[in-house]
Amino acid sequence: MQEEGTQPAQLALAVQLPDDETFASFYPGDNAQLITALKNAAIGQGDALLYFWGQGGSGRSHLLHATCAEINASGEAAAYISLDRYRQMSPRMLEGMELLPLVCLDNLDAIAAVPEWERAVFDFFNRRRECPTGSLIVSAISASRKLGLGLPDLASRLDWGVSYQLKPLDDEGKLSALQLRSELRGFKLPIDVGRFLLNRLSRNMSTLLAALDLLDNASFQAKRKLTIPFAKEILGL
């Protein structure tokens, strides 16, 4: 257990997880094996290091948030760090974090060719390996050998554990994901409106889910049914 006021505990407590990004709200598609591995990591039964990659908007951050939420619900501490914000952070924040039960490093590709951060993550990996318990989960936009890391040993560290590709959803899977999100928000998404969104918007899931949330709020405030004409009006399509 960390002493009160130590940096790892402060960082773990500071993590603000989105309420709606849980395993229950993630449509799995062909990613059941990855999701099982993440759930195992959250209960301390997974691999010490898990690396997974997927294209932007595929749900990598959602899954990391979900894993942190799982372990937090059990009363354990977790740290989530999105490395695409490295300019606003100090590499020293990783010091001591290896003692936490779960650490999630998101967007590792963001620090490729940033020497001080590559070295800090490399050193963290080495410290983490010496800990008898705990899970480290890392995500990025591509397979580890394609990240363009300037520190070869860092790339090799990513091969210590298991790795998965987060497989993107096809159009039917995206429609199912939208319907799942609408059900969790307490309304029903008409199939024709869902297909309209797929046909008229970017198929990036982040864009689609943001549009769905906007339509839900607008229809509630206007007390109107969610129809294609209404969607056109609200989204300016």
Phi, psi and omega per residue, in radians:
M1 nan 2.393 -3.128
Q2 -1.301 2.540 3.023
E3 -1.219 2.597 -3.123
E4 -1.070 2.274 3.084
G5 1.673 -0.071 3.114
T6 -1.267 2.704 -3.033
Q7 -1.050 -0.803 -3.130
P8 -1.008 -0.728 -3.137
A9 -1.132 -0.711 -3.141
Q10 -1.093 -0.746 -3.125
L11 -1.163 -0.714 -3.133
A12 -1.091 -0.738 -3.119
L13 -1.240 -0.384 -3.083
A14 -1.441 -0.197 -3.101
V15 -1.158 2.158 3.093
Q16 -1.848 1.837 -3.077
L17 -1.595 2.390 3.067
P18 -1.071 2.299 -3.095
D19 -1.088 -0.513 -3.028
D20 -1.666 0.087 -3.129
E21 -1.865 1.446 -3.139
T22 -2.175 3.042 3.067
F23 -1.131 -0.589 -3.114
A24 -1.130 -0.492 -3.099
S25 -1.696 0.115 -3.138
F26 -1.812 2.075 3.094
Y27 -1.359 2.090 -2.948
P28 -1.271 -0.545 -3.059
G29 0.994 -2.232 -3.136
D30 -1.699 0.486 -3.040
N31 -1.978 0.462 -3.088
A32 -1.053 -0.684 -3.100
Q33 -1.140 -0.747 3.103
L34 -1.094 -0.795 -3.109
I35 -1.095 -0.687 3.080
T36 -1.079 -0.742 3.131
A37 -1.099 -0.693 3.119
L38 -1.180 -0.714 3.102
K39 -1.115 -0.667 3.092
N40 -1.125 -0.678 3.114
A41 -1.083 -0.618 -3.099
A42 -1.218 -0.371 3.127
I43 -1.913 0.281 3.054
G44 1.308 0.329 -3.118
Q45 -2.018 0.157 -3.103
G46 -1.640 -3.014 3.073
D47 -1.246 2.654 -3.122
A48 -1.102 -0.582 3.113
L49 -2.314 2.236 3.083
L50 -2.244 2.220 3.116
Y51 -2.084 2.300 3.029
F52 -2.457 2.664 -3.084
W53 -2.387 2.714 3.114
G54 -2.996 2.802 -3.087
Q55 -1.140 2.805 3.124
G56 -1.005 2.399 3.141
G57 1.420 0.113 -3.101
S58 -1.472 -0.194 3.098
G59 1.905 0.290 -3.138
R60 -1.058 -0.858 -3.123
S61 -1.129 -0.676 3.090
H62 -0.959 -0.823 -3.095
L63 -1.183 -0.634 3.093
L64 -1.187 -0.725 3.072
H65 -1.055 -0.719 -3.136
A66 -1.109 -0.708 3.139
T67 -1.142 -0.753 3.088
C68 -1.089 -0.708 3.140
A69 -1.095 -0.654 3.131
E70 -1.098 -0.840 -3.085
I71 -1.263 -0.577 3.078
N72 -1.128 -0.622 -3.136
A73 -1.136 -0.430 3.130
S74 -1.529 -0.010 3.115
G75 1.622 0.036 3.116
E76 -1.616 2.840 -3.105
A77 -1.691 2.568 3.099
A78 -2.467 2.667 3.069
A79 -2.144 2.310 3.050
Y80 -2.071 2.183 3.134
I81 -2.249 2.137 3.066
S82 -1.659 1.903 -3.019
L83 -1.274 -0.104 3.041
D84 -1.265 -0.078 3.077
R85 -1.874 0.399 -3.023
Y86 -1.055 -0.477 -3.138
R87 -1.152 -0.397 3.127
Q88 -1.688 0.096 -3.070
M89 -2.247 2.841 3.050
S90 -1.822 2.422 3.079
P91 -1.003 -0.382 -3.121
R92 -1.160 -0.248 -3.141
M93 -1.111 -0.334 3.135
L94 -1.376 -0.243 -3.083
E95 -1.168 2.181 -3.133
G96 1.500 -0.216 -3.080
M97 -1.235 -0.290 3.139
E98 -1.107 -0.257 -3.123
L99 -1.449 -0.182 -3.141
L100 -1.310 2.629 3.129
P101 -1.098 -0.526 -3.119
L102 -2.550 2.285 3.029
V103 -2.243 2.270 3.103
C104 -2.043 2.098 3.072
L105 -1.880 1.974 -3.092
D106 -1.752 2.625 3.049
N107 1.011 0.860 3.131
L108 -1.021 -0.514 -3.123
D109 -1.047 -0.408 -3.094
A110 -1.134 -0.452 -3.101
I111 -1.757 0.160 3.072
A112 -1.022 2.283 -3.136
A113 1.199 0.365 2.980
V114 -1.926 1.618 -2.924
P115 -0.912 -0.812 -3.049
E116 -1.159 -0.582 3.119
W117 -1.367 -0.664 3.081
E118 -1.046 -0.771 3.139
R119 -1.128 -0.710 -3.135
A120 -1.117 -0.734 3.125
V121 -1.188 -0.702 3.103
F122 -1.035 -0.832 3.128
D123 -1.109 -0.666 3.109
F124 -1.101 -0.760 3.109
F125 -0.981 -0.774 -3.113
N126 -1.127 -0.728 3.107
R127 -1.156 -0.687 -3.126
R128 -1.101 -0.661 -3.102
R129 -1.097 -0.488 -3.125
E130 -1.406 -0.173 3.133
C131 -1.449 2.367 -3.066
P132 -1.254 -0.396 -3.110
T133 -2.356 2.995 3.092
G134 1.834 2.735 -3.116
S135 -2.144 2.488 3.041
L136 -2.095 2.174 3.130
I137 -2.106 2.253 -3.088
V138 -2.190 2.411 3.077
S139 -2.258 2.692 3.124
A140 -2.765 3.138 -3.030
I141 -1.511 -0.238 -3.114
S142 -2.605 3.021 3.081
A143 -1.019 2.655 -2.988
S144 -0.999 -0.662 -3.089
R145 -1.323 -0.111 3.136
K146 -1.912 0.206 -3.084
L147 -1.392 -0.298 -3.099
G148 1.306 0.534 3.129
L149 -1.192 2.392 -3.134
G150 -1.429 -0.295 -3.127
L151 -1.811 1.776 -3.075
P152 -0.970 -0.644 -3.115
D153 -1.147 -0.492 3.094
L154 -1.175 -0.763 3.099
A155 -1.046 -0.686 -3.123
S156 -1.177 -0.556 3.123
R157 -1.100 -0.572 -3.129
L158 -1.161 -0.313 3.125
D159 -1.522 -0.026 3.141
W160 -1.160 -0.599 -3.048
G161 -1.866 -2.756 3.105
V162 -1.612 2.698 3.127
S163 -2.363 2.615 -3.132
Y164 -2.428 2.642 2.945
Q165 -1.752 2.231 3.057
L166 -1.360 1.859 -3.027
K167 -1.360 2.269 -3.111
P168 -1.194 2.683 3.093
L169 -1.384 2.540 2.962
D170 -1.408 -3.126 -3.060
D171 -1.071 -0.678 3.124
E172 -1.172 -0.642 3.086
G173 -1.145 -0.678 3.110
K174 -1.158 -0.671 3.087
L175 -1.101 -0.733 3.113
S176 -1.127 -0.654 3.116
A177 -1.129 -0.709 3.099
L178 -1.129 -0.715 3.135
Q179 -1.161 -0.677 3.089
L180 -1.077 -0.804 -3.133
R181 -1.098 -0.703 3.141
S182 -1.142 -0.677 3.117
E183 -1.111 -0.703 3.125
L184 -1.170 -0.481 3.102
R185 -1.500 -0.084 3.039
G186 1.599 0.375 3.056
F187 -2.459 2.911 -3.105
K188 -1.848 2.239 3.095
L189 -1.569 1.980 3.080
P190 -1.040 2.457 -3.093
I191 -1.047 -0.682 -3.112
D192 -1.139 -0.604 3.102
V193 -1.225 -0.688 3.096
G194 -1.066 -0.763 3.123
R195 -1.187 -0.582 3.083
F196 -1.076 -0.774 3.120
L197 -1.076 -0.719 3.134
L198 -1.131 -0.625 -3.090
N199 -1.400 -0.471 -3.015
R200 -1.874 -0.264 -3.121
L201 -1.986 2.960 2.991
S202 -1.021 2.482 -3.136
R203 -1.432 0.119 3.024
N204 -1.111 2.227 -3.052
M205 -1.103 -0.578 3.113
S206 -1.074 -0.739 3.121
T207 -1.149 -0.776 -3.116
L208 -1.118 -0.752 -3.128
L209 -1.208 -0.623 3.084
A210 -1.121 -0.716 3.111
A211 -1.124 -0.709 3.127
L212 -1.083 -0.772 3.116
D213 -1.084 -0.715 3.120
L214 -1.096 -0.768 -3.140
L215 -1.154 -0.676 3.117
D216 -1.070 -0.848 -3.141
N217 -1.105 -0.734 -3.107
A218 -1.168 -0.729 -3.126
S219 -1.179 -0.608 3.109
F220 -1.167 -0.781 -3.104
Q221 -1.191 -0.661 -3.115
A222 -1.496 -0.166 -3.093
K223 0.963 0.789 3.116
R224 -2.122 2.632 3.086
K225 -1.216 2.670 3.127
L226 -1.467 1.830 -3.119
T227 -2.204 2.970 3.108
I228 -1.103 -0.812 3.091
P229 -1.007 -0.706 3.130
F230 -1.141 -0.741 3.102
A231 -1.061 -0.716 3.098
K232 -1.065 -0.739 -3.120
E233 -1.125 -0.842 -3.059
I234 -1.242 -0.685 -3.077
L235 -1.576 -0.097 3.130
G236 1.178 0.669 -3.095
L237 -1.792 nan nan
